[in-house]
Amino acid sequence: MARTAYWMQCGGCGGDSIALLNLQSPDLLEVLRALDLELLYHPSLSTVGPREHDALVRAIVSGERALDVLCVEGAIVRGPGGTGMFDVSRGRPRKDLVSALAQQARWVVAVGTCAAYGGISGASVVEATGLQFHQRTRGGFLGEGFVAKSGAPVINLPGCPVQPETVAAALGAIVAGDALELDEHQAPVSLYGLRVHQGCTRNEYHEYRVEERGFGERGCLFFHMGCEGPMTRGACNRVLWNQRSSKTRVGVPCFGCTRPEFPRPTPFFETPNIEGLPLELPDGINRPHYLAYKTMAAAAAPLRLRKRTSGV
């Protein structure tokens, strides 16, 4: 019997849906067929009219229609004053629909950083939050103790947007009945266990502290240009975007879009630092030892790295 999925778009830009349409080899339709997953509804892809959709929702909420996977894209908007009327569906606060469907779903998946942790919407005046987190704080909209019918908490797939291969892999594991090990922020370890820094083509420059203060060269962007790759968990340099590239490969710093506190309050293209040493370092790094190591590494940097030029 086919599994079923329902996709909701809440307070966000819809970028996760757009990214999912870029899924290749296999594409989205091939993935759904391979998983035997019936997409009951997606606001951008479904052709059902309002009455048919209302009937579907009633059937799910009443338990007449089984719902295996509820995918929520975008933050849950609670404003103004907790009413949720800043974001409505057919005159009803969308947050109420999320709550009703979540109670019936076997698994609930937060697709993208907004749904997982609040994201850009969570930093606005619309009182938005993630499904089970508000940034790093547990709770969110559904509450800290929420579990779906499977017994699992919300499965977070952060990213702005999340990579389509990540969504496909998570859905595949869920449908197959594989237990997903989750990290402290409820993201699958198998998908978010690596740092963006791992696999970065600029790693050698980082190790020798060959730093950039502007764009167009091949050196490290961590020390001055705002790159959060060493602190950010994600597969961007392991599973390339459009099977081709990533931010750091084209000279753009990692913005840390999978981190619970994204977007950060400081400029994206500047690293808060003291005397060239970033204020935030990767977990477990001893600051004095790091400073001593990087000072020696910079002095030992090979000439071929120090004399780099674009395109060479």
Phi, psi and omega in degrees: 000133183294141170284160181237150179220146177230130184248124178249140171250121181248226185281094180185191188262350184081009183295331180292324176294317179298317179297321181297327178292343178273003179301133182231149169047065005272163176274180187300314182296321178294322178296313180299319179293316182296324181275354186053048184250118180269118179276100184295323182199138168217126187299337181261347186243333184281152181250004181291148177278173182303318181294318178296321179294316179300319179294321177298314180299316179299320181294322179291312183296325180282347182091000180290326180245122182289140175235116181274311185232121171259116177257125180244125178247130181095155181286158178273117183271122183252350183279167354278141174060032178082003182281332183079007185282358171288341181220103186240157174229114181056039177081002183246138177306128182298331180299328178292324178293319177302313181299315182295317180289323180298328180291339183259345186279145174284326176223144175240126184240124175270111184263109180099161184294326179298313180292326183283312190230359183109318175054214182298319180296326181293342179267005184259185184271005184272007177061043182271155179207170175279173182296315182226009175219150163240103192055238182270358184270126178291149180134282178057209184284314185279344179096153185299327185270003183293136168223145177285179183297338177284349185093357181268146172287183175300133176266116184268129175238077185288160180151150181227078357273172175285145179295136182299326179297328178293317178298314181298318181294319180294316179297321178299317180294319180297311182296325180284349180082014179286135178285122179269117174288128183251146177277189185294344177250018173066030172260141181300127181297324182296336182256337184233025183277347180254154173276150175302329180299327180287120184097356178292135182288353179259012185302319182296323177295322178297315184298325180263010178053046172269102194257153174249146173242006178204175184267158173108353178248183190254001184285184184286141181255004186284319191284330184228334191261009172090008183291130179253014182307319181293342181252354190255132178268127180175167186254020189300330178258005175253317173245105189285148177295132183053029180058029188225314191205184177209171181304306186294332180291334179256012173088019177252132181294149172293129181271359180070039189288348177267358182280146183300331183269006178295138358276143181289157183281349181262161181303141183295330187257023177224140177259116173300120183211165174237118180054039176084357179257118182306142178294324179255129179241162178303154181304137175084001181274130176276121187300309179300318180294322180296317179298316180296316181296314183291328176295316178291321180297319180298321180292334183262006184300130178299150181301323182297335177275315183294333183259021184297151173222156182301136174080006181252000000 
